[in-house]
Amino acid sequence: MLDLPLLNGTLVVRTQDGQTQVFDPVRRRWLVLTPEEHVRQFLLLYLTGPMAYPKSLIAVEKSLDFGHIRLRFDVVVYEREQHRPWLLVECKAPDILLTDAVLQQLLRYHSQLPQCRYWLITNGHQAFCADASDPENIVWMDALPVYA
């Protein structure tokens, strides 16, 4: 399990039409602040702040088609040179346990992005990251990979 200091950042929030909204610095728009969005936004602050992942190479909540089913991944960080998926992230609300079912959800997305080297699942309290560069030998990591 990783120790991610996700709560060290400060989110930009407002209330509009009775809803709390958060400004997403990657998508550059206001979103309803759900528990899962809360986790996603703290993670984005951490990735683009202390970890120095480039905002321009991060995609948030994009769709993937699985035949007749369309699913949305939470976050993908792309490689700079070849613009291939590099880190695939699945965020859950803080009250959702990171079970095998969460990992299976990430793996369904990964089946559509097989060249993606790293996986990350988090609920804000817990986080697990794996180096999946060798599908026969997945290595669970004790820190997020440095973006080079």
C-alpha positions as CSV (number, residue, x, y, z in Angstrom):
1,M,0.0,0.0,0.0
2,L,1.2,3.5,-0.8
3,D,1.2,6.4,1.6
4,L,-0.1,9.3,-0.6
5,P,-0.5,12.7,1.2
6,L,-3.6,13.5,-0.8
7,L,-5.2,15.7,1.8
8,N,-2.2,18.2,1.8
9,G,-3.6,20.1,-1.2
10,T,-6.3,22.8,-1.2
11,L,-9.2,22.4,-3.6
12,V,-10.9,25.4,-5.2
13,V,-14.6,25.1,-4.4
14,R,-17.7,27.2,-4.7
15,T,-21.5,26.8,-4.1
16,Q,-23.8,27.2,-7.0
17,D,-27.5,26.4,-7.2
18,G,-27.2,24.7,-3.8
19,Q,-24.4,22.4,-4.9
20,T,-20.8,22.4,-3.9
21,Q,-18.6,22.5,-6.9
22,V,-14.8,22.0,-7.4
23,F,-12.7,23.5,-10.1
24,D,-10.8,20.8,-12.0
25,P,-7.4,22.2,-13.1
26,V,-6.9,19.5,-15.7
27,R,-10.3,19.8,-17.5
28,R,-10.5,23.5,-16.6
29,R,-14.2,23.4,-15.5
30,W,-16.4,23.3,-12.5
31,L,-17.8,19.9,-11.4
32,V,-20.2,18.8,-8.7
33,L,-18.1,17.7,-5.7
34,T,-19.1,14.1,-5.1
35,P,-17.1,11.9,-2.8
36,E,-15.4,10.2,-5.7
37,E,-14.7,13.5,-7.4
38,H,-13.2,14.7,-4.1
39,V,-10.7,11.8,-4.2
40,R,-10.0,12.4,-7.9
41,Q,-9.3,16.1,-7.4
42,F,-7.0,15.6,-4.5
43,L,-5.1,13.0,-6.6
44,L,-4.8,15.3,-9.5
45,L,-3.4,18.0,-7.2
46,Y,-0.8,15.6,-6.0
47,L,0.1,14.3,-9.4
48,T,0.5,17.8,-11.0
49,G,2.0,19.4,-7.9
50,P,4.6,17.4,-5.8
51,M,4.9,14.6,-8.5
52,A,5.2,17.1,-11.4
53,Y,3.2,15.1,-13.8
54,P,2.3,17.4,-16.8
55,K,-1.3,18.5,-16.9
56,S,-1.2,18.5,-20.7
57,L,-0.6,14.7,-20.7
58,I,-3.4,13.8,-18.3
59,A,-6.9,12.7,-19.4
60,V,-9.7,12.7,-16.9
61,E,-13.0,10.7,-17.2
62,K,-12.6,9.7,-20.9
63,S,-14.8,7.0,-22.5
64,L,-13.7,3.6,-23.6
65,D,-15.9,1.4,-25.8
66,F,-16.2,-2.4,-24.9
67,G,-18.2,-3.6,-27.8
68,H,-21.7,-2.3,-27.1
69,I,-20.8,-1.0,-23.6
70,R,-19.1,2.4,-23.0
71,L,-17.2,2.8,-19.7
72,R,-15.3,5.8,-18.4
73,F,-11.8,5.6,-16.8
74,D,-11.0,8.1,-14.1
75,V,-7.5,9.2,-15.0
76,V,-4.8,8.3,-17.6
77,V,-1.4,9.8,-17.7
78,Y,0.3,9.6,-21.1
79,E,3.9,9.2,-22.1
80,R,5.5,12.4,-23.4
81,E,7.3,10.9,-26.5
82,Q,4.8,8.4,-28.0
83,H,1.7,9.6,-26.3
84,R,0.8,6.1,-25.1
85,P,-1.0,5.5,-21.9
86,W,1.5,5.3,-19.1
87,L,-0.5,5.3,-15.8
88,L,-4.1,4.1,-15.5
89,V,-6.0,5.3,-12.4
90,E,-9.2,4.1,-10.8
91,C,-10.6,6.4,-8.0
92,K,-13.3,5.4,-5.6
93,A,-15.2,7.3,-2.9
94,P,-13.6,7.2,0.5
95,D,-16.2,4.7,1.9
96,I,-15.6,2.2,-0.9
97,L,-13.1,-0.5,0.0
98,L,-10.4,-1.3,-2.5
99,T,-11.3,-4.9,-3.1
100,D,-10.6,-7.4,-5.9
101,A,-13.7,-6.0,-7.7
102,V,-12.1,-2.6,-7.9
103,L,-8.9,-4.1,-9.4
104,Q,-11.0,-6.1,-11.9
105,Q,-12.7,-2.8,-13.0
106,L,-9.3,-1.3,-13.6
107,L,-8.2,-4.5,-15.5
108,R,-11.2,-4.2,-17.8
109,Y,-10.0,-0.7,-18.7
110,H,-6.5,-2.0,-19.0
111,S,-7.7,-4.6,-21.5
112,Q,-8.4,-1.7,-23.8
113,L,-5.1,0.0,-23.0
114,P,-2.7,-3.0,-22.8
115,Q,0.5,-0.9,-23.3
116,C,-0.2,1.0,-20.1
117,R,2.8,0.4,-17.8
118,Y,1.4,1.4,-14.4
119,W,-1.9,0.9,-12.5
120,L,-3.1,2.9,-9.5
121,I,-6.3,2.4,-7.4
122,T,-7.2,4.7,-4.6
123,N,-10.1,5.7,-2.3
124,G,-8.2,8.6,-0.8
125,H,-7.3,6.6,2.4
126,Q,-5.6,3.7,0.6
127,A,-3.7,3.5,-2.6
128,F,-2.1,0.6,-4.5
129,C,0.2,1.0,-7.5
130,A,1.6,-1.7,-9.7
131,D,4.2,-1.9,-12.4
132,A,2.5,-3.9,-15.1
133,S,5.2,-3.7,-17.8
134,D,5.6,-7.5,-17.6
135,P,2.1,-9.0,-17.5
136,E,3.5,-12.3,-16.3
137,N,5.2,-10.5,-13.3
138,I,3.1,-7.6,-11.9
139,V,5.1,-5.8,-9.2
140,W,3.2,-3.9,-6.5
141,M,5.1,-0.7,-5.7
142,D,5.7,1.3,-2.5
143,A,5.7,4.7,-4.2
144,L,4.2,6.3,-7.3
145,P,6.5,6.2,-10.4
146,V,8.4,9.4,-11.1
147,Y,7.4,11.0,-14.4
148,A,10.4,11.4,-16.6
